[in-house]
């Protein structure tokens, strides 16, 4: 396993998104995976809940691009990639988010066991300055 292979895991995930099939995406996750998704407040704890998220997410026709990747190997059969990615949706809207994927080798196949994605916080300087001045 090397950094290039870990980066290919994201591309496989992104390719699964492009199919529009939530089962194709869900299959990349371990049975007991946890998903903290970008555009939902609900933590997803299993394949049924993860699939439910992707039914709605895929309807937006997302395509992701990694802006920054930080790959580390935590142990034999355990790799993590954290960074920033941007999704462009079918309507042209975009969201930039921070991500962490934790991959584990399970029965000879690499699966996502943890996936956290959160939209980048907006920096709103004007209201903060107004509060400070008040």
C-alpha positions as CSV (number, residue, x, y, z in Angstrom):
1,X,0.0,0.0,0.0
2,X,1.2,3.5,-0.8
3,X,0.0,7.1,-1.1
4,X,-1.0,6.7,-4.7
5,X,-3.2,3.7,-3.9
6,X,-4.9,5.5,-1.1
7,X,-5.6,8.5,-3.4
8,X,-7.2,5.9,-5.9
9,X,-9.7,5.0,-3.2
10,X,-11.1,8.4,-3.4
11,X,-11.3,8.2,-7.2
12,X,-13.1,4.8,-6.9
13,X,-15.6,6.5,-4.5
14,X,-16.0,9.5,-6.8
15,X,-16.6,7.1,-9.8
16,X,-19.2,5.3,-7.8
17,X,-20.9,8.7,-7.2
18,X,-21.0,9.2,-11.0
19,X,-23.0,6.0,-11.5
20,X,-25.9,7.6,-9.6
21,X,-26.4,4.3,-7.9
22,X,-26.5,4.5,-4.1
23,X,-25.8,0.8,-3.8
24,X,-22.5,1.2,-5.7
25,X,-21.4,3.9,-3.2
26,X,-22.6,2.1,-0.1
27,X,-20.7,-1.1,-1.2
28,X,-17.4,0.9,-0.6
29,X,-18.2,1.2,3.1
30,X,-17.6,-1.5,5.8
31,X,-20.8,-3.0,7.3
32,X,-20.2,-1.1,10.5
33,X,-18.9,2.1,8.9
34,X,-19.7,5.6,10.3
35,X,-20.6,8.4,7.9
36,X,-20.7,12.0,9.1
37,X,-22.0,13.5,5.8
38,X,-21.5,17.0,4.3
39,X,-25.1,18.0,3.7
40,X,-27.0,16.2,6.5
41,X,-27.0,16.6,10.2
42,X,-27.7,12.9,10.8
43,X,-24.8,10.6,11.7
44,X,-25.1,7.4,9.6
45,X,-24.2,4.1,11.4
46,X,-24.8,1.3,9.0
47,X,-25.3,0.5,5.3
48,X,-29.1,1.2,5.4
49,X,-28.5,4.7,6.8
50,X,-25.5,5.4,4.6
51,X,-27.5,4.3,1.5
52,X,-30.3,6.6,2.5
53,X,-27.9,9.5,2.6
54,X,-26.6,8.8,-0.9
55,X,-30.1,8.4,-2.4
56,X,-30.6,12.1,-1.7
57,X,-27.0,13.2,-2.3
58,X,-26.7,11.5,-5.7
59,X,-29.9,13.2,-6.8
60,X,-27.8,16.4,-6.8
61,X,-25.4,14.9,-9.4
62,X,-22.2,15.5,-7.4
63,X,-18.6,15.3,-8.8
64,X,-15.7,15.7,-6.3
65,X,-12.2,16.9,-6.7
66,X,-9.6,16.7,-4.0
67,X,-8.0,20.1,-3.3
68,X,-5.6,18.9,-0.6
69,X,-4.8,15.4,0.5
70,X,-2.9,14.2,3.5
71,X,-2.3,10.5,3.5
72,X,-0.9,8.6,6.5
73,X,-0.6,4.9,7.3
74,X,-1.6,4.2,10.9
75,X,-0.9,0.4,10.9
76,X,-0.8,-2.5,8.6
77,X,-4.1,-2.5,6.8
78,X,-5.2,0.9,8.1
79,X,-4.8,4.2,6.2
80,X,-6.2,7.7,6.5
81,X,-6.7,10.5,4.1
82,X,-7.7,13.9,5.4
83,X,-7.9,17.2,3.6
84,X,-10.2,19.4,1.5
85,X,-12.4,18.6,-1.5
86,X,-14.9,20.5,-3.6
87,X,-18.1,19.1,-5.0
88,X,-19.8,20.6,-8.1
89,X,-23.4,19.6,-8.5
90,X,-25.5,19.2,-11.6
91,X,-27.1,22.7,-11.1
92,X,-23.6,24.3,-11.0
93,X,-23.6,24.9,-7.2
94,X,-20.4,24.0,-5.3
95,X,-19.5,23.2,-1.8
96,X,-16.0,23.0,-0.4
97,X,-15.6,20.7,2.6
98,X,-13.0,19.2,4.9
99,X,-12.9,15.4,4.8
100,X,-11.4,12.4,6.6
101,X,-11.6,8.9,5.2
102,X,-10.3,6.0,7.3
103,X,-9.7,2.9,5.3
104,X,-9.3,-0.6,6.7
105,X,-8.4,-3.8,4.9
106,X,-11.3,-6.3,5.6
107,X,-11.2,-9.8,4.2
108,X,-8.7,-8.7,1.5
109,X,-10.6,-5.6,0.4
110,X,-10.2,-2.0,1.4
111,X,-13.3,-0.5,2.9
112,X,-14.2,2.9,4.3
113,X,-14.7,2.5,8.0
114,X,-15.0,6.2,8.9
115,X,-15.9,9.1,6.7
116,X,-16.3,12.6,8.0
117,X,-17.1,15.5,5.7
118,X,-18.0,19.0,6.8
119,X,-18.5,22.2,4.8
120,X,-15.9,24.8,5.3
121,X,-17.0,27.4,7.8
122,X,-17.7,30.8,6.3
123,X,-15.7,33.7,7.7
124,X,-18.1,36.6,8.1
125,X,-15.9,39.5,9.3
126,X,-18.5,42.3,9.1
127,X,-20.9,41.0,11.8
128,X,-18.0,40.1,14.1
129,X,-16.6,43.6,13.7
130,X,-20.0,45.1,14.4
131,X,-20.3,43.0,17.6
132,X,-16.9,44.1,18.7
133,X,-17.7,47.7,18.1
134,X,-21.0,47.5,20.0
